[in-house]
Amino acid sequence: MANSPQAKKRARQNEKRYAINKARRSRIRTQLRKVEEAIASGDRSAAAEALKAAQPELMRGVTKGVIHKNTAARKMSRLSGRVKALS
């Protein structure tokens, strides 16, 4: 349990940051799921649109420190390859 004033403040800041990061991660996962669903349906144009919408969300997650740069790059690479394979 936090006793000192700065430890109490830190606990408050951590809670707030946790909520923000959780929401951001959730938004990223939602975008990725939309791409997956579009790929599964076999609709290349919808998959390309979903990928285009997911890319900035992933990169925003990187700049905000929610996910690692290489993780985002790997996800983008694999998804774009799968979208490209649809024909």
C-alpha positions in Angstrom: 0.0 0.0 0.0 1.3 3.4 -0.9 2.1 5.6 2.1 4.1 8.6 1.0 2.3 11.3 -1.1 4.4 10.7 -4.1 3.7 6.9 -4.0 0.0 7.7 -3.7 0.2 10.0 -6.7 2.2 7.3 -8.6 -0.5 4.8 -7.9 -3.2 7.2 -9.3 -1.1 7.8 -12.4 -0.5 4.1 -12.9 -4.3 3.4 -12.7 -5.1 6.1 -15.2 -2.3 5.0 -17.6 -3.4 1.4 -17.3 -6.9 2.3 -18.4 -5.7 4.3 -21.3 -3.2 1.6 -22.5 -5.9 -1.1 -22.1 -8.3 0.9 -24.3 -5.6 1.5 -26.9 -4.7 -2.3 -27.0 -8.3 -3.2 -27.3 -8.7 -0.8 -30.3 -5.7 -2.3 -32.0 -7.0 -5.8 -31.5 -10.4 -4.8 -32.9 -8.8 -3.4 -36.0 -6.7 -6.5 -36.5 -9.7 -8.7 -36.0 -11.6 -6.8 -38.7 -8.7 -7.5 -41.1 -8.7 -11.2 -40.1 -12.5 -11.4 -40.7 -12.2 -9.7 -44.1 -9.4 -12.1 -45.1 -11.5 -15.0 -44.0 -14.5 -13.8 -46.0 -12.2 -13.7 -49.1 -13.1 -10.1 -50.0 -9.8 -8.6 -51.1 -11.0 -5.0 -51.3 -12.6 -5.1 -47.8 -9.4 -6.7 -46.5 -7.3 -4.0 -48.0 -9.5 -1.3 -46.6 -9.4 -2.9 -43.1 -5.6 -3.2 -43.3 -5.4 0.5 -44.3 -7.4 1.4 -41.2 -5.4 -0.9 -38.9 -2.0 0.4 -39.9 -2.2 3.8 -38.3 -3.7 2.3 -35.2 -0.8 -0.2 -34.9 1.8 2.5 -35.4 0.0 4.7 -32.8 0.4 1.8 -30.4 4.1 1.8 -31.1 4.6 5.5 -30.5 2.5 5.4 -27.3 4.6 2.4 -26.0 1.7 -0.1 -25.9 3.4 -2.5 -28.3 6.9 -3.0 -29.6 8.0 -1.6 -32.9 9.0 -5.0 -34.3 5.8 -6.6 -33.2 3.8 -4.1 -35.1 6.0 -4.5 -38.1 5.7 -8.3 -38.0 1.9 -8.1 -37.7 1.6 -5.6 -40.6 3.9 -7.7 -42.8 2.1 -10.9 -42.2 -1.4 -9.3 -42.7 -0.3 -7.5 -45.9 1.1 -10.7 -47.3 -2.2 -12.5 -46.6 -4.2 -9.7 -48.2 -2.0 -9.7 -51.2 -2.4 -13.5 -51.5 -6.2 -13.1 -51.9 -7.1 -12.9 -55.6 
